[in-house]
Amino acid sequence: MISSANKVSLLGKVYLLVSLFLLALGLLWTIVTLNANAGWVEVVLYVPQLDLSAALVRRRFEVSVAVLLAGWIAAGALVAVSAIRAPFRIRSAAIAQRRTRELEREVLELRTLPLRQEVEDELLAEEAHLDAPRGKVMARVVDGPSSGPRSSGPRSSEPRPPGPRLPGSTEGDA
């Protein structure tokens, strides 16, 4: 129990150790009591019968006191173990519920992402002033091969249609 996946607080560890100590002490008491009571006792039970004239019949059984006590002690031990585990199960259930709520919030946030993205895009477009007329990118027009060291050859005066460019190709290759 101590080495579970969830971290156990110091208070939880102390609670667990004290509970297990009391359980071990109860087991020791059980062993001593069962050894001291080795006798037999008569137990009378009312047992239902198939004959409807007498619905319940008294039956007498001879039972060892040690076996009778062992049954009651086993029932008490099951109740004690359930009581010891209850706080840990409650805590783990609370952690699982908290994690589920976090995941639900994250899923809701991701679901509304396209809606928020559209609003954010509109805000960015307003900030960028996309409606304003654009200025020319190049201030001067290059005419001919005397434009500088970057010219790689004669250029045609016709505009080139936009299309995919191959890597490594220059403007004159196409």
C-alpha positions in Angstrom: 0.0 0.0 0.0 2.8 2.4 0.8 4.5 2.0 -2.6 1.4 2.8 -4.6 1.5 4.9 -7.7 0.0 7.9 -5.8 2.1 9.7 -3.2 1.0 9.1 0.3 1.3 11.9 2.8 3.2 11.6 6.1 -0.1 11.6 8.0 -1.3 8.7 5.7 1.8 6.7 6.3 1.5 7.2 10.1 -2.2 6.2 10.0 -1.3 3.1 7.9 1.5 2.0 10.2 -0.6 2.5 13.4 -3.5 0.6 11.8 -1.3 -2.3 10.7 0.4 -2.4 14.2 -3.1 -2.7 15.8 -4.1 -5.3 13.3 -0.9 -7.3 14.1 -1.6 -6.9 17.8 -5.2 -8.2 17.2 -3.8 -11.2 15.3 -1.5 -12.0 18.3 -4.4 -11.7 20.7 -6.4 -14.0 18.4 -3.8 -16.7 18.4 -3.5 -16.6 22.2 -7.3 -16.7 22.7 -7.8 -19.5 20.2 -5.1 -21.6 21.8 -6.6 -21.1 25.3 -10.2 -22.0 24.2 -9.7 -25.5 22.8 -13.1 -26.8 24.1 -16.3 -27.7 22.4 -19.6 -25.9 22.8 -23.2 -26.7 21.8 -24.8 -24.3 19.4 -28.5 -24.3 18.8 -29.9 -23.0 15.5 -33.3 -22.7 14.1 -33.2 -24.3 10.6 -36.0 -24.1 8.1 -37.6 -27.3 7.1 -39.4 -28.4 3.9 -42.4 -29.6 5.9 -44.8 -26.7 6.3 -46.3 -28.1 9.6 -43.2 -27.1 11.5 -41.4 -24.3 9.5 -38.4 -23.9 11.9 -36.8 -26.8 13.7 -34.2 -26.5 16.5 -30.9 -28.2 15.6 -28.0 -28.7 18.0 -24.4 -28.6 16.7 -21.2 -29.3 18.6 -18.7 -26.6 17.5 -15.2 -26.0 18.6 -14.9 -22.7 20.4 -11.7 -21.9 18.6 -13.4 -22.3 15.2 -16.4 -20.2 16.3 -14.1 -17.4 17.6 -12.0 -17.6 14.4 -15.1 -17.0 12.3 -16.0 -13.9 14.3 -12.5 -12.6 14.3 -12.2 -13.1 10.6 -15.4 -11.1 10.1 -14.0 -8.4 12.4 -10.6 -8.4 10.5 -12.4 -7.8 7.2 -14.3 -4.9 8.7 -11.0 -3.5 10.1 -9.1 -3.8 6.8 -12.0 -2.1 5.0 -11.9 0.7 7.6 -8.1 1.0 7.1 -8.3 1.2 3.4 -11.3 3.7 3.3 -9.4 7.0 3.6 -6.9 5.9 0.9 -9.7 4.9 -1.5 -11.5 8.2 -0.9 -8.3 10.1 -1.6 -7.6 8.2 -4.8 -11.2 8.7 -6.0 -10.9 12.5 -5.3 -7.6 12.6 -7.3 -9.2 10.7 -10.2 -12.2 13.0 -10.2 -9.9 16.1 -10.2 -7.9 14.7 -13.1 -11.1 13.9 -15.0 -12.3 17.5 -14.5 -8.9 18.8 -15.8 -9.1 16.6 -18.9 -12.7 17.7 -19.5 -11.6 21.3 -19.3 -8.8 20.6 -21.7 -11.1 18.8 -24.2 -13.5 21.7 -24.0 -10.7 24.2 -24.7 -9.5 22.1 -27.7 -13.1 21.9 -29.0 -13.5 25.6 -29.0 -10.1 26.2 -30.5 -11.3 26.7 -34.2 -13.9 29.3 -33.0 -11.3 31.1 -31.0 -8.7 30.8 -33.8 -11.1 32.6 -36.2 -11.6 35.5 -33.8 -7.8 35.7 -33.2 -7.2 35.8 -37.0 -9.7 38.6 -37.4 -8.0 40.6 -34.6 -4.6 40.0 -36.2 -5.9 41.1 -39.6 -7.3 44.3 -38.0 -4.0 45.0 -36.3 -2.0 44.4 -39.5 -4.2 46.9 -41.5 -4.6 44.5 -44.4 -7.2 46.8 -46.0 -4.6 49.6 -46.5 -3.0 49.8 -50.0 0.4 48.2 -50.3 3.4 50.1 -51.4 5.8 48.8 -54.0 8.3 46.3 -52.8 11.1 47.4 -55.1 11.6 51.1 -55.4 13.3 51.0 -58.8 12.7 48.8 -61.8 15.6 46.9 -63.2 16.1 47.3 -66.9 18.8 45.3 -68.6 22.0 43.6 -67.6 23.6 46.6 -66.1 21.7 46.4 -62.9 24.6 45.2 -60.8 26.6 42.1 -59.8 23.6 40.0 -59.2 22.4 39.8 -62.8 23.1 36.4 -64.3 22.1 37.1 -67.8 19.7 39.0 -70.0 16.2 39.1 -68.7 13.1 39.1 -70.7 10.7 42.0 -70.5 7.7 39.7 -70.2 6.6 38.8 -66.8 7.1 35.2 -65.8 4.0 33.3 -64.9 4.0 32.1 -61.3 4.7 28.5 -60.8 6.8 26.1 -58.8 10.5 26.7 -58.9 12.9 23.8 -58.8 15.7 24.0 -56.2 19.0 25.0 -57.7 17.4 26.7 -60.7 17.9 30.4 -61.5 15.5 32.8 -63.1 17.1 32.4 -66.6 16.9 28.5 -66.5 13.2 28.3 -67.0 
